[in-house]
Amino acid sequence: MIKDIARCSLGHFPTPLHTLPDHDALWVKRDDLAGFVWAGNKTRSLEFLMAEALGKGASCVVGGGVSTSNFIAALAVAASRLGLRCHLLVPAPVEATTSIRLARLVGAVVEEVPFSRDELDEAIGRRAAELDAQGHVAYPIARGGATATGALGFTAAAAELKEQLLAQGWSITDPCTVVIPVGSGASIAGLLAGTSLTETPFRVVGISVSRPPADVEWGITRLAGEVLARLGANPSRLASCDVEVIDRRRAPGPEDARQAAASLARQGLLVDDHYGLPTWLAAQGIVKEQHPVVVWQTGGLAGVPQLLAEVGQ
Ligand SMILES: Cc1ncc(COP(=O)(O)O)c(C=O)c1O
């Protein structure tokens, strides 16, 4: 059972669920309000990952990602809050982004490495082994927290959303589509595992912002299967999940971006250009066919100034 797995409290859950003034068929799941720096959805993963690190007696965590990664900054803050050292491997050249600045502010050691993003997970494992050899107890964390432990955060979130929707009068026999951005795939994998465990008939639509859908789908199924196995459930339960991953790696046109960002801002929502904007644009197409639609507002607040610089002239 997931409630028997150690979790440390970093954010504030459940995050709110509400409709928007302009879209009463559209629900927003406000992980941007998770309340742990701007970690948003990643707060959920970190609550399980950091608890596991502490449970293993770790003295430091080792993670990595590109300079703009929201996850690395959130990991650095979580480590510092829990008294652990944090080593972050960042592909060269390290840029002075908001994420890197925040990580350094809370004392993370940012190490510039000559590897591509795809080589980072192996490099993280090697660095953790070196630190162990020097007498530390290192807990390595894959990019984006994409491990079965990290995905547990969204397994719990599936039950959270189901309960909130039922409390708002949704009937389990009605169709409901959940639209969520996909990077490493940890969040959607956990969500699928949770959907199958709670027997909720969500149709899950993933908006892949950085990888081809075929690669993402394979990774998601593997990770969701690992989560179910870890919880003692049969991974074959995933066969009943209705999931689709849509390719949104290409940036939207400037006028579409401006209109969507302006409309959301009028309704009190700020989005970034990497995760939030493509997800909202895709959801607008889906809401015409399906009712209701939940958009998972995963956060990305650090990227908002960049979007405003592009569309706010
Ligand atoms: C704001 C935001 N939304 C969505 C995602 C994608 O989540 P995942 O990596 O679990 O697929 C990320 C990943 O860092 C993120 O920072």
The ligand as an SDF file (V2000), in Angstrom:
LIG
                    3D

 16 16  0  0  0  0  0  0  0  0999 V2000
    6.7940   22.4360  -14.7510 C   0  0  0  0  0  0  0  0  0  0  0  0
    6.9700   21.0390  -15.1960 C   0  0  0  0  0  0  0  0  0  0  0  0
    5.9320   20.4110  -15.7560 N   0  0  0  0  0  0  0  0  0  0  0  0
    6.0360   19.1520  -16.2200 C   0  0  0  0  0  0  0  0  0  0  0  0
    7.2150   18.4550  -16.1210 C   0  0  0  0  0  0  0  0  0  0  0  0
    7.2940   17.0710  -16.6820 C   0  0  0  0  0  0  0  0  0  0  0  0
    7.2110   16.1220  -15.6480 O   0  0  0  0  0  0  0  0  0  0  0  0
    7.8880   14.6980  -15.8550 P   0  0  0  0  0  0  0  0  0  0  0  0
    9.3610   14.9230  -15.9440 O   0  0  0  0  0  0  0  0  0  0  0  0
    7.5140   13.9720  -14.6070 O   0  0  0  0  0  0  0  0  0  0  0  0
    7.3250   14.1090  -17.0820 O   0  0  0  0  0  0  0  0  0  0  0  0
    8.3330   19.0630  -15.5340 C   0  0  0  0  0  0  0  0  0  0  0  0
    9.6310   18.3650  -15.4430 C   0  0  0  0  0  0  0  0  0  0  0  0
   10.5790   18.8580  -14.9190 O   0  0  0  0  0  0  0  0  0  0  0  0
    8.2050   20.3830  -15.0530 C   0  0  0  0  0  0  0  0  0  0  0  0
    9.2380   21.0240  -14.4910 O   0  0  0  0  0  0  0  0  0  0  0  0
  1  2  1  0
  2  3  1  0
  2 15  2  0
  3  4  2  0
  4  5  1  0
  5  6  1  0
  5 12  2  0
  6  7  1  0
  7  8  1  0
  8  9  2  0
  8 10  1  0
  8 11  1  0
 12 13  1  0
 12 15  1  0
 13 14  2  0
 15 16  1  0
M  END
$$$$
